[in-house]
Amino acid sequence: MQSKLTAKSDPSLCYSMIYEKDSVSIEFFALMLSEAMSRNLNCKDITQDIIAFRKKATGNDSSGGPNSSGEASSSDYSNEGINWVTGQSS
């Protein structure tokens, strides 16, 4: 499984961590997180690449986030400044 993650491009790994998180096991997500950290990968820095990868992978032109159902977003910004990949403050 680790070699499968190692072979993923940065946008592909971020895409999996964002859009497929709910469909993978906790153990596999932990492996993805470990791989992202070993690459010093910050998915926020490559958002356009992730969106392009998503369009290519799904054929979906929506550039919404993981929950792009059209619902109003929360006004809770308590985690602003936190790297959502590593969980560390930026």
N, C-alpha and C positions, 0 to 999 in steps of 0.2 A: 504494500500500500504506500509506503514511504517513497518508493521510486516513482509511483504514479504522480504523487504530489510534486516531486522534484522536477519532473518533466513539464509541469504546467508553466505557462508564461505568467508573468506578474498579473496582467489583466484577468486571465483565466482563474487564477487563484483567488483574487479579490472577488470576482464574480461569484465563484462558488461559496465564498465565505458570506457574501451578502445575500444572494438570491436563493441559494440552496441550503442555507443553514438549518431550516426546519425539517429538511428531508434527509439529513445525515445524522449519524450517531454522534453522541457527545465525544466519544473516543476519536472518531474521524475528524470532527471539528477541532479537537485539541491538536491533532497532527497537523491540520491546515494552519492553525494559529502558530504552532511551533515552526513550521516551514516559513511562514510570513515573517516571523521574528528573526529567524536565521538569515533571511534576506534583507533585514532592516527595511521591510516593506511598509509603506504608509499608503493605504488605498486611497485616502483623500487626495494625495498628490497626483494620482493618475486617473481621476474620475472620467475624463474624456475618453481615455483608452478603454476603461471598463464599459462605458456606454456604447462605444463602437463595438466592443466584443459582444455585448449583449444583443445589439442589433444584428450582428452577424450570426450569433448562435440561435436566436429566437425569431428573427425576422420582425421583431417588434420595434417600432419607431418611438415608443413611449420612453421618455427619459426620466420618468418618475423613479422614486426610491423603492426600497424593498416593499413598502406598502403603498403602492401608487393607486389605491382604490378610489381616489378622489375625495377621501374624507379630509376634513380640516386637520391640520397638524396641531400638535399640542404646543402650548405656549411655555412649557417647562424647559428652560435652558440650563438646568442645574448641571448637566454634564458637558456644557460647552467648554472647549479647551481640553477635552479628554480625547486622546487617540483611541478610537473605537476598535482598532485592531489589537493594540497592546494593552489598553486600559490604563495607560500612564498619562499624566497631564503633559500637555505640550507647551 
